[in-house]
Every structure is written in structure tokens, then in C-alpha cells.
Amino acid sequence: MKKKATVNRGNVMKHLIEYQLDIVGKRLVDTLDDDKWYFNWTITAKQREEFNKYAIKTMKKVFKFNTTKARENLDWFNTQFGLRIKD
């Protein structure tokens, strides 16, 4: 049985990207087959809300951030790596 990797400062961004893609039924490896994946794949507002809750909780745990700092970093993350919202 494979042990699940612990999320830490070194892998938290990759983990959050993979978590977000998993919500929409994609995997990081799928980006290799679609060079326009960022424009082609979208997330609903409800899915983004689910992701944001998880990401804030994860950042607070990994970085020992307070909620305000976690939200600020999440805003940066969503600007850089967040899927576009489409309902």
C-alpha cells in the first residue's frame, strides 16, 4: 500500500494545483496533452468555493498563516494558477 505524501512547504503549490484539477476531473499530466488547457478548462463558482475552503485550511496548517494571510496568498495563487470560473 502506497503511503500518501505529506503536504509541506516544498510541495504545497503542486498539491493545490492537483487538488483544483481533480475537482474538474483532470490531472496535472493532462496539461501535457492540451497546450491551451488554461483557456479550455473552467471551474464553477461552487467548485471554486470548495477549493478555496480547502486551500485556506491547507495554507493555515502548512505555513501557520492566520486566515487573512491565507486569503491573501490564495488570491495570488488563483491569479497565477486558478482556473477560470464559468457557470
N, CA, C and O atoms as a GROMACS GRO file, in nm:
protein
  348
    1MET      N    1   0.084  -0.118   0.000
    1MET     CA    2   0.000   0.000   0.000
    1MET      C    3   0.089   0.125   0.000
    1MET      O    4   0.181   0.136   0.081
    2LYS      N    5   0.060   0.217  -0.090
    2LYS     CA    6   0.138   0.339  -0.103
    2LYS      C    7   0.091   0.441   0.001
    2LYS      O    8  -0.028   0.469   0.014
    3LYS      N    9   0.188   0.496   0.075
    3LYS     CA   10   0.156   0.597   0.175
    3LYS      C   11   0.136   0.731   0.108
    3LYS      O   12   0.214   0.770   0.020
    4LYS      N   13   0.032   0.803   0.148
    4LYS     CA   14   0.002   0.935   0.093
    4LYS      C   15   0.109   1.034   0.140
    4LYS      O   16   0.143   1.040   0.258
    5ALA      N   17   0.161   1.111   0.045
    5ALA     CA   18   0.266   1.208   0.077
    5ALA      C   19   0.210   1.319   0.166
    5ALA      O   20   0.096   1.362   0.149
    6THR      N   21   0.291   1.364   0.258
    6THR     CA   22   0.254   1.473   0.346
    6THR      C   23   0.269   1.605   0.271
    6THR      O   24   0.368   1.628   0.202
    7VAL      N   25   0.171   1.691   0.286
    7VAL     CA   26   0.178   1.824   0.224
    7VAL      C   27   0.269   1.910   0.311
    7VAL      O   28   0.249   1.920   0.432
    8ASN      N   29   0.369   1.972   0.248
    8ASN     CA   30   0.462   2.058   0.321
    8ASN      C   31   0.496   2.180   0.236
    8ASN      O   32   0.442   2.196   0.127
    9ARG      N   33   0.582   2.264   0.286
    9ARG     CA   34   0.618   2.387   0.215
    9ARG      C   35   0.677   2.361   0.077
    9ARG      O   36   0.661   2.442  -0.014
   10GLY      N   37   0.743   2.250   0.062
   10GLY     CA   38   0.807   2.218  -0.065
   10GLY      C   39   0.711   2.171  -0.174
   10GLY      O   40   0.742   2.185  -0.292
   11ASN      N   41   0.596   2.117  -0.136
   11ASN     CA   42   0.505   2.061  -0.237
   11ASN      C   43   0.364   2.117  -0.231
   11ASN      O   44   0.276   2.067  -0.302
   12VAL      N   45   0.339   2.218  -0.148
   12VAL     CA   46   0.203   2.266  -0.128
   12VAL      C   47   0.142   2.325  -0.255
   12VAL      O   48   0.024   2.304  -0.281
   13MET      N   49   0.219   2.398  -0.335
   13MET     CA   50   0.164   2.457  -0.457
   13MET      C   51   0.123   2.349  -0.556
   13MET      O   52   0.014   2.354  -0.613
   14LYS      N   53   0.210   2.251  -0.577
   14LYS     CA   54   0.176   2.141  -0.667
   14LYS      C   55   0.053   2.066  -0.615
   14LYS      O   56  -0.036   2.029  -0.692
   15HIS      N   57   0.047   2.046  -0.485
   15HIS     CA   58  -0.067   1.978  -0.424
   15HIS      C   59  -0.196   2.055  -0.450
   15HIS      O   60  -0.298   1.995  -0.487
   16LEU      N   61  -0.194   2.186  -0.432
   16LEU     CA   62  -0.314   2.267  -0.454
   16LEU      C   63  -0.355   2.270  -0.601
   16LEU      O   64  -0.474   2.269  -0.632
   17ILE      N   65  -0.257   2.275  -0.690
   17ILE     CA   66  -0.290   2.270  -0.833
   17ILE      C   67  -0.357   2.137  -0.865
   17ILE      O   68  -0.459   2.133  -0.934
   18GLU      N   69  -0.300   2.027  -0.816
   18GLU     CA   70  -0.357   1.896  -0.842
   18GLU      C   71  -0.496   1.882  -0.780
   18GLU      O   72  -0.584   1.820  -0.839
   19TYR      N   73  -0.515   1.938  -0.662
   19TYR     CA   74  -0.645   1.932  -0.596
   19TYR      C   75  -0.750   2.007  -0.680
   19TYR      O   76  -0.861   1.958  -0.699
   20GLN      N   77  -0.713   2.124  -0.729
   20GLN     CA   78  -0.805   2.202  -0.811
   20GLN      C   79  -0.840   2.128  -0.940
   20GLN      O   80  -0.957   2.122  -0.979
   21LEU      N   81  -0.740   2.072  -1.005
   21LEU     CA   82  -0.766   1.997  -1.128
   21LEU      C   83  -0.853   1.875  -1.102
   21LEU      O   84  -0.938   1.841  -1.184
   22ASP      N   85  -0.830   1.810  -0.990
   22ASP     CA   86  -0.910   1.692  -0.954
   22ASP      C   87  -1.059   1.728  -0.941
   22ASP      O   88  -1.146   1.648  -0.977
   23ILE      N   89  -1.086   1.846  -0.892
   23ILE     CA   90  -1.225   1.892  -0.877
   23ILE      C   91  -1.297   1.893  -1.012
   23ILE      O   92  -1.416   1.864  -1.019
   24VAL      N   93  -1.224   1.926  -1.119
   24VAL     CA   94  -1.286   1.932  -1.252
   24VAL      C   95  -1.257   1.806  -1.334
   24VAL      O   96  -1.279   1.804  -1.456
   25GLY      N   97  -1.210   1.703  -1.268
   25GLY     CA   98  -1.189   1.575  -1.335
   25GLY      C   99  -1.066   1.568  -1.424
   25GLY      O  100  -1.062   1.490  -1.519
   26LYS      N  101  -0.966   1.648  -1.394
   26LYS     CA  102  -0.842   1.649  -1.472
   26LYS      C  103  -0.724   1.615  -1.381
   26LYS      O  104  -0.736   1.615  -1.258
   27ARG      N  105  -0.611   1.586  -1.444
   27ARG     CA  106  -0.488   1.560  -1.370
   27ARG      C  107  -0.378   1.648  -1.428
   27ARG      O  108  -0.388   1.696  -1.541
   28LEU      N  109  -0.275   1.668  -1.350
   28LEU     CA  110  -0.164   1.752  -1.394
   28LEU      C  111  -0.104   1.700  -1.524
   28LEU      O  112  -0.066   1.779  -1.611
   29VAL      N  113  -0.095   1.570  -1.539
   29VAL     CA  114  -0.040   1.510  -1.660
   29VAL      C  115  -0.125   1.543  -1.783
   29VAL      O  116  -0.074   1.544  -1.895
   30ASP      N  117  -0.254   1.569  -1.764
   30ASP     CA  118  -0.342   1.605  -1.875
   30ASP      C  119  -0.303   1.738  -1.940
   30ASP      O  120  -0.338   1.762  -2.056
   31THR      N  121  -0.232   1.823  -1.868
   31THR     CA  122  -0.191   1.951  -1.925
   31THR      C  123  -0.091   1.932  -2.038
   31THR      O  124  -0.076   2.020  -2.123
   32LEU      N  125  -0.022   1.818  -2.039
   32LEU     CA  126   0.076   1.791  -2.145
   32LEU      C  127   0.008   1.769  -2.280
   32LEU      O  128   0.067   1.796  -2.385
   33ASP      N  129  -0.115   1.719  -2.277
   33ASP     CA  130  -0.188   1.688  -2.400
   33ASP      C  131  -0.267   1.807  -2.453
   33ASP      O  132  -0.317   1.801  -2.566
   34ASP      N  133  -0.280   1.912  -2.376
   34ASP     CA  134  -0.360   2.028  -2.416
   34ASP      C  135  -0.284   2.155  -2.384
   34ASP      O  136  -0.287   2.203  -2.270
   35ASP      N  137  -0.214   2.209  -2.483
   35ASP     CA  138  -0.131   2.327  -2.456
   35ASP      C  139  -0.213   2.452  -2.429
   35ASP      O  140  -0.157   2.555  -2.389
   36LYS      N  141  -0.342   2.446  -2.448
   36LYS     CA  142  -0.431   2.559  -2.416
   36LYS      C  143  -0.522   2.523  -2.298
   36LYS      O  144  -0.633   2.575  -2.287
   37TRP      N  145  -0.476   2.434  -2.211
   37TRP     CA  146  -0.558   2.384  -2.101
   37TRP      C  147  -0.609   2.498  -2.013
   37TRP      O  148  -0.722   2.493  -1.965
   38TYR      N  149  -0.528   2.599  -1.991
   38TYR     CA  150  -0.569   2.708  -1.903
   38TYR      C  151  -0.692   2.780  -1.958
   38TYR      O  152  -0.776   2.828  -1.881
   39PHE      N  153  -0.704   2.788  -2.089
   39PHE     CA  154  -0.818   2.855  -2.152
   39PHE      C  155  -0.935   2.760  -2.173
   39PHE      O  156  -1.050   2.804  -2.176
   40ASN      N  157  -0.907   2.632  -2.188
   40ASN     CA  158  -1.011   2.534  -2.219
   40ASN      C  159  -1.082   2.479  -2.096
   40ASN      O  160  -1.199   2.441  -2.105
   41TRP      N  161  -1.016   2.474  -1.984
   41TRP     CA  162  -1.074   2.415  -1.865
   41TRP      C  163  -1.128   2.525  -1.774
   41TRP      O  164  -1.063   2.627  -1.754
   42THR      N  165  -1.245   2.503  -1.720
   42THR     CA  166  -1.305   2.602  -1.630
   42THR      C  167  -1.356   2.532  -1.504
   42THR      O  168  -1.364   2.410  -1.496
   43ILE      N  169  -1.391   2.614  -1.408
   43ILE     CA  170  -1.441   2.567  -1.279
   43ILE      C  171  -1.567   2.648  -1.248
   43ILE      O  172  -1.576   2.766  -1.285
   44THR      N  173  -1.662   2.588  -1.180
   44THR     CA  174  -1.782   2.663  -1.144
   44THR      C  175  -1.754   2.744  -1.017
   44THR      O  176  -1.656   2.719  -0.946
   45ALA      N  177  -1.840   2.840  -0.990
   45ALA     CA  178  -1.824   2.922  -0.868
   45ALA      C  179  -1.833   2.834  -0.744
   45ALA      O  180  -1.760   2.855  -0.647
   46LYS      N  181  -1.922   2.736  -0.746
   46LYS     CA  182  -1.936   2.645  -0.632
   46LYS      C  183  -1.810   2.560  -0.613
   46LYS      O  184  -1.767   2.537  -0.500
   47GLN      N  185  -1.753   2.512  -0.724
   47GLN     CA  186  -1.628   2.436  -0.716
   47GLN      C  187  -1.514   2.522  -0.666
   47GLN      O  188  -1.430   2.476  -0.589
   48ARG      N  189  -1.510   2.649  -0.710
   48ARG     CA  190  -1.405   2.740  -0.663
   48ARG      C  191  -1.418   2.764  -0.513
   48ARG      O  192  -1.318   2.769  -0.442
   49GLU      N  193  -1.542   2.777  -0.466
   49GLU     CA  194  -1.565   2.796  -0.323
   49GLU      C  195  -1.514   2.675  -0.244
   49GLU      O  196  -1.451   2.690  -0.139
   50GLU      N  197  -1.542   2.556  -0.295
   50GLU     CA  198  -1.493   2.433  -0.231
   50GLU      C  199  -1.341   2.432  -0.228
   50GLU      O  200  -1.280   2.400  -0.126
   51PHE      N  201  -1.279   2.466  -0.341
   51PHE     CA  202  -1.134   2.470  -0.349
   51PHE      C  203  -1.076   2.573  -0.253
   51PHE      O  204  -0.979   2.545  -0.183
   52ASN      N  205  -1.135   2.693  -0.251
   52ASN     CA  206  -1.085   2.800  -0.164
   52ASN      C  207  -1.087   2.758  -0.017
   52ASN      O  208  -0.991   2.785   0.056
   53LYS      N  209  -1.194   2.695   0.027
   53LYS     CA  210  -1.202   2.649   0.167
   53LYS      C  211  -1.089   2.551   0.198
   53LYS      O  212  -1.023   2.562   0.301
   54TYR      N  213  -1.067   2.455   0.107
   54TYR     CA  214  -0.961   2.358   0.127
   54TYR      C  215  -0.824   2.425   0.125
   54TYR      O  216  -0.739   2.395   0.209
   55ALA      N  217  -0.802   2.515   0.030
   55ALA     CA  218  -0.672   2.579   0.016
   55ALA      C  219  -0.639   2.665   0.137
   55ALA      O  220  -0.526   2.663   0.185
   56ILE      N  221  -0.736   2.739   0.187
   56ILE     CA  222  -0.712   2.823   0.307
   56ILE      C  223  -0.677   2.734   0.426
   56ILE      O  224  -0.582   2.762   0.498
   57LYS      N  225  -0.753   2.629   0.445
   57LYS     CA  226  -0.725   2.537   0.555
   57LYS      C  227  -0.584   2.477   0.541
   57LYS      O  228  -0.511   2.465   0.640
   58THR      N  229  -0.547   2.439   0.420
   58THR     CA  230  -0.416   2.379   0.396
   58THR      C  231  -0.304   2.479   0.420
   58THR      O  232  -0.204   2.445   0.484
   59MET      N  233  -0.318   2.602   0.370
   59MET     CA  234  -0.214   2.702   0.389
   59MET      C  235  -0.199   2.740   0.536
   59MET      O  236  -0.088   2.763   0.583
   60LYS      N  237  -0.310   2.747   0.608
   60LYS     CA  238  -0.302   2.778   0.751
   60LYS      C  239  -0.224   2.670   0.824
   60LYS      O  240  -0.147   2.699   0.914
   61LYS      N  241  -0.245   2.545   0.785
   61LYS     CA  242  -0.176   2.434   0.851
   61LYS      C  243  -0.028   2.430   0.813
   61LYS      O  244   0.059   2.419   0.900
   62VAL      N  245   0.002   2.439   0.683
   62VAL     CA  246   0.139   2.424   0.635
   62VAL      C  247   0.227   2.543   0.674
   62VAL      O  248   0.339   2.526   0.721
   63PHE      N  249   0.175   2.664   0.654
   63PHE     CA  250   0.256   2.784   0.677
   63PHE      C  251   0.229   2.851   0.811
   63PHE      O  252   0.296   2.948   0.847
   64LYS      N  253   0.131   2.798   0.886
   64LYS     CA  254   0.093   2.860   1.014
   64LYS      C  255   0.042   3.002   0.993
   64LYS      O  256   0.064   3.090   1.077
   65PHE      N  257  -0.026   3.024   0.880
   65PHE     CA  258  -0.085   3.154   0.848
   65PHE      C  259  -0.212   3.174   0.929
   65PHE      O  260  -0.279   3.078   0.966
   66ASN      N  261  -0.244   3.302   0.954
   66ASN     CA  262  -0.378   3.332   1.003
   66ASN      C  263  -0.469   3.338   0.880
   66ASN      O  264  -0.421   3.330   0.767
   67THR      N  265  -0.598   3.352   0.901
   67THR     CA  266  -0.693   3.349   0.790
   67THR      C  267  -0.668   3.460   0.689
   67THR      O  268  -0.676   3.436   0.568
   68THR      N  269  -0.639   3.580   0.735
   68THR     CA  270  -0.614   3.692   0.645
   68THR      C  271  -0.496   3.665   0.553
   68THR      O  272  -0.504   3.687   0.432
   69LYS      N  273  -0.387   3.618   0.610
   69LYS     CA  274  -0.267   3.588   0.531
   69LYS      C  275  -0.293   3.474   0.433
   69LYS      O  276  -0.246   3.478   0.320
   70ALA      N  277  -0.367   3.374   0.475
   70ALA     CA  278  -0.401   3.262   0.387
   70ALA      C  279  -0.485   3.310   0.269
   70ALA      O  280  -0.464   3.267   0.155
   71ARG      N  281  -0.580   3.399   0.294
   71ARG     CA  282  -0.664   3.453   0.185
   71ARG      C  283  -0.582   3.537   0.088
   71ARG      O  284  -0.603   3.529  -0.034
   72GLU      N  285  -0.488   3.616   0.140
   72GLU     CA  286  -0.402   3.695   0.053
   72GLU      C  287  -0.320   3.605  -0.039
   72GLU      O  288  -0.307   3.633  -0.158
   73ASN      N  289  -0.267   3.498   0.017
   73ASN     CA  290  -0.188   3.405  -0.064
   73ASN      C  291  -0.276   3.327  -0.161
   73ASN      O  292  -0.232   3.295  -0.271
   74LEU      N  293  -0.397   3.297  -0.121
   74LEU     CA  294  -0.491   3.229  -0.211
   74LEU      C  295  -0.526   3.320  -0.328
   74LEU      O  296  -0.537   3.272  -0.441
   75ASP      N  297  -0.543   3.449  -0.305
   75ASP     CA  298  -0.570   3.543  -0.414
   75ASP      C  299  -0.456   3.539  -0.515
   75ASP      O  300  -0.480   3.537  -0.636
   76TRP      N  301  -0.333   3.539  -0.467
   76TRP     CA  302  -0.217   3.529  -0.555
   76TRP      C  303  -0.220   3.397  -0.631
   76TRP      O  304  -0.200   3.394  -0.752
   77PHE      N  305  -0.245   3.287  -0.560
   77PHE     CA  306  -0.249   3.155  -0.622
   77PHE      C  307  -0.353   3.152  -0.734
   77PHE      O  308  -0.324   3.106  -0.845
   78ASN      N  309  -0.474   3.201  -0.705
   78ASN     CA  310  -0.580   3.198  -0.805
   78ASN      C  311  -0.548   3.286  -0.926
   78ASN      O  312  -0.589   3.254  -1.038
   79THR      N  313  -0.474   3.394  -0.905
   79THR     CA  314  -0.431   3.478  -1.017
   79THR      C  315  -0.332   3.403  -1.105
   79THR      O  316  -0.338   3.413  -1.228
   80GLN      N  317  -0.241   3.330  -1.044
   80GLN     CA  318  -0.137   3.260  -1.117
   80GLN      C  319  -0.183   3.125  -1.174
   80GLN      O  320  -0.151   3.093  -1.288
   81PHE      N  321  -0.257   3.048  -1.096
   81PHE     CA  322  -0.287   2.910  -1.130
   81PHE      C  323  -0.434   2.874  -1.132
   81PHE      O  324  -0.470   2.763  -1.172
   82GLY      N  325  -0.519   2.964  -1.089
   82GLY     CA  326  -0.661   2.933  -1.077
   82GLY      C  327  -0.730   2.919  -1.211
   82GLY      O  328  -0.706   2.997  -1.303
   83LEU      N  329  -0.815   2.818  -1.221
   83LEU     CA  330  -0.894   2.800  -1.342
   83LEU      C  331  -0.998   2.911  -1.350
   83LEU      O  332  -1.042   2.964  -1.248
   84ARG      N  333  -1.036   2.947  -1.471
   84ARG     CA  334  -1.137   3.049  -1.491
   84ARG      C  335  -1.272   2.997  -1.443
   84ARG      O  336  -1.302   2.879  -1.457
   85ILE      N  337  -1.353   3.087  -1.388
   85ILE     CA  338  -1.486   3.050  -1.340
   85ILE      C  339  -1.585   3.066  -1.453
   85ILE      O  340  -1.592   3.170  -1.518
   86LYS      N  341  -1.662   2.961  -1.474
   86LYS     CA  342  -1.767   2.965  -1.576
   86LYS      C  343  -1.886   2.884  -1.524
   86LYS      O  344  -1.873   2.765  -1.494
   87ASP      N  345  -2.001   2.951  -1.513
   87ASP     CA  346  -2.123   2.882  -1.467
   87ASP      C  347  -2.218   2.862  -1.580
   87ASP      O  348  -2.326   2.806  -1.561
   0.00000   0.00000   0.00000
